[in-house]
Amino acid sequence: MGTPAAAGTPSARPTLAALAVLAAGVAVVASAGILIRIALQAGLPAFLIAFLRMGIAACVLLPVSLMRAPAPLPRRGEVLRMAAAGCLLALHFCAWISSLRFTTVAISTVLVTTNPLWVALASAWLLREVPGRWTLASLLLTSAGAGLLLLGAGQGAGQAGPAPLLGGTLALLGALSGAGYLLLGHSLRGRVALLPYLNWVYGIATLFLLAACLGAGVQPSLPSLSAALACLALALGPQLLGHGAINHALRHMPATLVALALLGEPVGAALLAWLLLAEVPTPLQGGAFVLILLGIGLGALDRTPPF
């Protein structure tokens, strides 16, 4: 593992180990769409799925933290940033999971993973991380791939969902809030250790989601066995392992590169749907996957240190 970055500044040269951890995290996160679809089909409201996902993850992390040496208390400014990150993470899941009720998994996943575009723009302004030439090239390729995937998303099913405009809008809201979460996490990961950071953020996100459930009239209740297993898998897999690896990567590489790697999620989700649900990608979608993977590879080549 490379030398940890200074406060709020990633390593200029991500190591192979750091890139491998990020790749593993993205692979685990790719299963989220299928698990959410199972929970939705079992009748769970979107807000409740998000609450159970975050709540289970937070409950698993708490005893692990108690068994470790006490971490120094974060400063007031760090607490405020972690609170904002938790709220943005909760909003991300509320918007994205809700979008899956109104449009297809492919369209929703593609739109929610457009956050590299927003991260790249915001990083240049807020974090002074000016994208290098390889990152710019990767943004072009991944954007082209996402556009092709969006065009061909409904070819296999012949429809884009009951309300694709609403679903797409919610997915884009999920992308914007997810970009804000990544940027805040990137600015904090050089100051706050991973486990305390996750405890704060997941705890705040869980409280936010509980308030959202109660405000929407959704009472937390025991779901069916299939929905319970899906939510448990969401918490242990994509949330704890996947997002834990992604937050670890934010300490060692630019936020733009981490967000670019997340574009591998729709590729992984499509492959899982192919294997588990017999949803064979169309040739157009296959070409889009190639562009996205090439874009991620070019982003990994950019080792230009931020200003």
C-alpha positions in Angstrom: 0.0 0.0 0.0 1.3 3.5 -0.9 2.1 6.1 1.6 -1.2 7.6 2.9 -2.0 11.0 1.5 -1.8 14.2 3.5 -4.9 15.7 4.9 -7.5 15.7 2.1 -4.9 15.0 -0.6 -4.6 11.6 -2.3 -1.5 9.8 -3.3 -0.3 11.0 -6.7 0.6 7.4 -7.7 -2.1 4.9 -6.7 -0.5 1.5 -6.0 -1.6 -1.8 -7.6 -3.0 -2.9 -4.2 -5.1 0.2 -3.9 -6.5 -0.2 -7.4 -7.2 -3.9 -6.7 -9.1 -3.0 -3.5 -11.2 -0.4 -5.5 -11.9 -3.0 -8.2 -13.1 -5.5 -5.7 -15.3 -2.9 -4.1 -16.9 -2.0 -7.4 -17.5 -5.8 -8.2 -19.4 -6.2 -4.9 -21.4 -3.0 -5.4 -22.5 -4.3 -8.8 -24.8 -6.8 -7.1 -26.9 -4.1 -5.4 -29.3 -3.5 -8.3 -30.4 -7.2 -8.4 -30.7 -7.4 -4.6 -32.8 -4.2 -4.6 -35.0 -5.5 -7.4 -35.7 -8.7 -5.3 -36.6 -6.5 -2.2 -38.9 -4.3 -4.3 -40.7 -7.2 -5.9 -41.3 -8.6 -2.4 -43.3 -5.4 -1.6 -40.8 -3.4 0.5 -41.0 0.4 0.1 -37.9 2.0 -1.3 -37.2 4.1 1.8 -37.5 1.0 4.0 -35.0 -0.9 1.8 -32.5 2.0 2.2 -33.1 2.2 6.0 -32.5 -1.5 6.4 -29.4 -1.5 4.3 -27.8 1.4 6.2 -29.2 0.3 9.6 -27.9 -3.3 9.4 -24.5 -2.0 8.2 -24.3 0.5 11.1 -25.2 -2.1 13.7 -22.5 -4.5 12.4 -19.8 -1.8 12.5 -20.6 -0.5 16.0 -19.4 -3.6 18.0 -16.3 -3.8 15.7 -15.5 -0.3 16.7 -16.0 -0.9 20.4 -13.5 -3.8 20.3 -10.8 -1.6 18.9 -8.7 1.1 20.6 -10.7 4.3 21.0 -10.1 6.8 18.2 -9.6 10.4 18.9 -12.7 12.5 18.8 -13.1 14.3 15.5 -13.1 18.1 15.4 -16.3 20.1 15.0 -15.7 20.8 11.3 -15.0 17.1 10.6 -18.2 16.1 12.4 -20.2 18.6 10.3 -18.7 17.3 7.1 -19.4 13.7 8.1 -23.0 14.7 9.0 -23.4 16.2 5.5 -21.8 13.1 3.9 -24.3 10.9 5.8 -27.3 13.0 4.7 -26.0 12.9 1.1 -25.5 9.1 1.2 -29.0 8.7 2.6 -30.4 10.9 -0.2 -28.4 8.9 -2.8 -30.0 5.6 -1.7 -33.5 7.1 -1.4 -33.4 8.5 -4.9 -31.7 5.6 -6.6 -33.8 2.8 -5.0 -37.0 4.8 -5.7 -36.0 5.2 -9.4 -35.9 1.4 -9.7 -39.7 1.4 -9.3 -40.2 3.5 -12.4 -37.5 2.5 -14.9 -35.3 -0.5 -15.7 -32.3 -1.5 -13.7 -30.0 -0.8 -16.7 -31.2 2.8 -17.2 -31.3 3.6 -13.5 -27.8 2.2 -12.9 -26.3 4.0 -15.9 -27.7 7.3 -14.9 -26.8 7.0 -11.2 -23.2 6.2 -12.2 -22.8 9.4 -14.1 -21.3 10.9 -11.0 -17.8 11.1 -12.5 -19.0 13.9 -14.6 -20.1 15.9 -11.6 -17.1 14.8 -9.4 -14.7 15.9 -12.1 -16.3 19.4 -12.4 -16.6 19.9 -8.6 -13.1 18.5 -7.9 -11.6 21.1 -10.2 -13.5 23.9 -8.4 -13.6 22.7 -4.7 -10.6 20.4 -4.3 -8.3 22.0 -7.0 -7.9 18.5 -8.6 -7.5 19.5 -12.3 -8.1 16.4 -14.4 -5.1 15.3 -16.4 -5.2 14.3 -20.1 -5.9 10.6 -19.4 -8.7 11.5 -17.1 -10.2 13.8 -19.6 -10.0 11.1 -22.3 -11.5 8.6 -19.8 -14.4 10.9 -19.1 -15.1 11.1 -22.9 -15.0 7.4 -23.3 -17.1 6.6 -20.2 -19.6 9.3 -21.2 -19.9 7.8 -24.7 -20.3 4.3 -23.2 -22.9 5.5 -20.8 -24.8 7.2 -23.6 -24.7 4.1 -25.7 -25.8 1.9 -22.8 -28.7 4.3 -22.1 -29.8 4.2 -25.8 -29.8 0.4 -25.8 -31.1 -0.2 -22.2 -34.6 -1.0 -23.2 -33.9 -3.1 -26.3 -34.0 -6.4 -24.5 -37.2 -5.8 -22.5 -38.9 -3.6 -25.1 -39.8 -0.9 -22.5 -38.1 1.6 -20.3 -40.4 1.1 -17.3 -43.7 2.5 -16.1 -42.5 6.1 -15.7 -39.0 6.4 -17.3 -38.8 10.2 -17.0 -39.5 10.2 -13.3 -37.2 7.2 -12.8 -34.4 8.9 -14.8 -34.8 12.1 -12.8 -34.6 10.2 -9.5 -31.5 8.3 -10.7 -29.8 11.6 -11.7 -30.6 13.0 -8.2 -29.0 9.9 -6.9 -25.9 10.6 -9.0 -25.6 14.2 -7.8 -26.0 13.3 -4.1 -23.5 10.4 -4.6 -21.0 12.8 -6.1 -21.3 15.1 -3.1 -20.8 12.1 -0.8 -17.6 11.1 -2.6 -16.2 14.6 -2.5 -16.9 15.0 1.2 -15.4 11.6 1.9 -12.4 12.3 -0.2 -11.8 15.6 1.8 -12.1 13.7 5.1 -10.3 10.4 4.6 -6.9 12.0 5.1 -8.0 13.3 8.5 -10.3 10.6 9.9 -9.5 6.8 10.0 -11.8 4.5 7.9 -13.7 2.8 10.7 -14.6 5.9 12.7 -15.5 7.7 9.5 -17.9 4.9 8.4 -19.4 4.8 11.9 -20.3 8.4 11.9 -21.5 8.5 8.3 -23.5 5.3 8.4 -25.0 6.3 11.8 -26.1 9.7 10.5 -27.4 8.2 7.3 -29.5 5.6 9.2 -31.1 8.4 11.4 -31.8 10.4 8.2 -33.4 7.4 6.6 -35.5 6.5 9.7 -36.8 10.1 9.6 -37.6 9.7 5.9 -39.5 6.5 6.6 -41.6 8.0 9.4 -42.2 11.2 7.4 -43.4 9.1 4.4 -45.7 7.0 6.7 -43.6 3.9 6.3 -43.4 2.0 9.5 -40.2 -0.2 9.9 -41.4 -3.8 10.1 -40.2 -7.3 9.5 -40.3 -8.1 5.8 -40.7 -11.5 4.1 -37.9 -13.9 4.2 -36.7 -13.2 0.7 -36.8 -9.5 1.3 -35.0 -9.8 4.6 -32.2 -11.9 3.0 -31.9 -9.4 0.2 -31.6 -6.5 2.6 -29.1 -8.4 4.7 -27.0 -9.2 1.6 -27.2 -5.5 0.6 -25.9 -4.4 4.0 -23.1 -7.0 4.3 -22.0 -7.0 0.6 -22.4 -3.7 -1.3 -22.6 -1.5 1.8 -20.0 -2.9 4.2 -17.6 -4.6 1.8 -18.2 -2.6 -1.3 -18.5 0.9 0.1 -15.8 0.1 2.7 -13.4 -0.6 -0.1 -14.4 2.5 -2.0 -13.9 4.7 1.1 -10.5 3.1 1.6 -9.6 4.0 -2.0 -10.6 7.6 -1.4 -7.5 8.0 0.9 -5.1 6.8 -1.8 -6.3 8.3 -5.1 -8.2 11.2 -6.6 -11.9 11.3 -6.2 -12.4 11.5 -9.9 -10.6 8.2 -10.4 -12.7 6.5 -7.7 -15.9 7.8 -9.3 -14.7 6.7 -12.8 -14.1 3.2 -11.4 -17.7 3.2 -10.1 -18.8 3.2 -13.8 -17.9 -0.4 -13.8 -21.0 -1.0 -11.7 -23.5 -1.1 -14.6 -21.1 -3.5 -16.4 -20.9 -5.8 -13.5 -24.7 -5.6 -12.9 -25.4 -6.5 -16.6 -23.0 -9.5 -16.3 -24.8 -10.7 -13.1 -28.2 -10.2 -14.8 -26.9 -12.3 -17.7 -25.7 -15.1 -15.5 -28.6 -15.1 -12.9 -31.6 -13.7 -14.9 -30.7 -14.8 -18.4 -30.7 -11.2 -19.6 -28.3 -11.3 -22.5 -26.8 -7.8 -23.4 -27.5 -6.5 -26.8 -24.5 -5.8 -29.2 -25.0 -2.1 -28.5 -24.8 -2.6 -24.8 -21.7 -4.8 -25.3 -20.0 -2.0 -27.2 -20.9 0.4 -24.4 -19.3 -1.9 -21.8 -16.1 -2.0 -23.8 -16.0 1.8 -23.9 -16.7 2.1 -20.2 -13.9 -0.4 -19.3 -11.4 1.4 -21.6 -12.4 4.7 -19.9 -11.7 3.3 -16.5 -8.4 2.0 -17.6 -7.3 5.4 -19.0 -8.4 7.0 -15.8 -6.1 4.7 -13.9 -3.2 5.8 -16.1 -3.5 9.4 -15.0 -0.9 10.0 -12.3 -0.8 13.8 -12.5 -0.7 15.1 -8.9 -3.4 17.7 -8.0 -2.3 21.3 -7.7 
